[in-house]
């Protein structure tokens, strides 16, 4: 084993939709898709982590019907994320917790965090070489509860690589 390749990034929000910001987001995401196609088959574990600003499924949002027109929930953006999974990328949280609502982001208004009215927009994707070593994946809620905390909570994975 020659280590682990780790990449982190931020994919812009893309609102308002429709508009130039959304088109730029979609173009950027499609370029990421093309680049990740070159990494999926590497023999070394590859971890792609970041704020994707996409909610792939209804399970990834507290109230899906309220978000249907948002760039984070747009069918075209969700389709690109689905194509990443079709390439062979595994979402670490969903791999270990396929049916559980686990959020990574809560707005600051209306006590969203306290009500667990959140979104899953931060993801950790694993190529097959990394996915076979996945032992744990979780969101650390405690830092999000701190005063003046980020609206995102840290996502952690554990790979058991000898």
N, C-alpha and C positions, 0 to 999 in steps of 0.2 A: 504494500500500500504506500502510495506516495503522497499522502495527505488528503485534504478536503479542499475543494474549490468553493469559496463562499462569495456571493455577490449580494449587495444590498442596494436598493434604489427607492425612489419615490416616483410614482406615476401620477401626473397632475389630475386634479379633480375633474375638469372638463365641463363644468357648468358655466353659463347656461347652455342648455340643449334645446333646440339645435343652435349651432353657431360655430364660429371659428375655433373657440377653445375646445369644443367637443370634437371637431374634426381633427385638430392637432393631437388630442389625446388618443383618438382612434388610430391615427397614423403612427404615433409613437409606439402604441401597444402592438400594432401589427409588425413593426420593425423589431420589437422585443421578441415576438413570436418567432420570427425568422432567425434571430440570433440564437435563441434557446434551442432551436432545431439542430444547431451545430454542436450543442453541448450535451444533449440528451443521451447520446450513446457512448460518452466517455467511460472508461473503465474506472476512473476515480469518482468518489462521491462528489456530487455537485449540489449545493444548497443555494437557492435563490430566495432571498427574504426581503420584504419591504412592504411599504404602503402602496398596494396596487390600486386603491380607490375603486374597487369593484366588489360588489356583493354577488357572488356567483349563483346563489339559489335563494329561494324564499326563506330557507332556514337561517340565512345569514343576515336577516334584518328583522327587527322587532315587529314592525307593522308594514309588511310588504306593499299593501295597497297605497300607502302614503308616499311611496318612493318610486312608483312606476314611471314617472316622467323625469326622474333625476338621471344625470349622466353616470352615476355610480351603479345604476340598476338597469341601464339601457340594454336592450336585447343585443345590439352589435358588440358592446363591450363584454357582456356575459358570454357571447359566442366566441370571442377571442380567448377568453379564459378557458372555456370548454375545449377549445382546440389545443391549448397547452396540455390539458389532461389527456387528450387523444394522442398527443405526441409521446406520452408516457410519464409526464410529470405528476407526482403525487402531492396533494395538499396534506401536509403533516397533521394538522388538526383534524381534518376530515378522515384521514386514514385511520386514526385511532379513536375518533369520536364521530362516527358517520351520521348519527341521528340526533346529536345534542346541539342545542343553541348555545354557542360559545362566541361571545362578542369581543372585539378588540378596540372598539371606539364608542364613545358616548358623548353626545352634545352636552354643552354646559347648561342648557336651559331645561326647565320643568323637571328638575331632579331626575334626569335621564339615567344617570349612573345608579342612583339609589333604587330606581324602579327596574333596573336592568333593561332599559329600553335602548338597546344598542345596535351596532352594526358590526359585521365582520368584513373589514376592508384591508387588514394587514394579513399577509399570507406568507407561509414558508413552503416553497416547492422543492421537491427532491427528485433527482433522477433515479432510475432503478438501482444504481450502485449505492446511492445513499439510503433509499427507502428500505432496503433490506436490513439496515442497521438501526432503524428508528425504534427507540425504546420509550420515549416520552415526548409529549407535545402538550403545552398548556399555555394559558394566558395568566400572567400574574396580575391579579386584581388590586392587591394592596397599594401599589404605587399610584394607581389611578385615583384612589380615595384621599391621597395627601392633598393638603392645601396648595393651591396654585399648580396642580399637576397638569400634565399633558392631557388632552382629550383622548389619547391612545393609551392602551396598556401594553406592557412588554409581552411579546410572544417568545416562548422558549421551546427549544427542542433538545433532545438528548439522543445522540447516536452512540451505540455501543460498538466501537471499532477497536479491535485488538491491535 
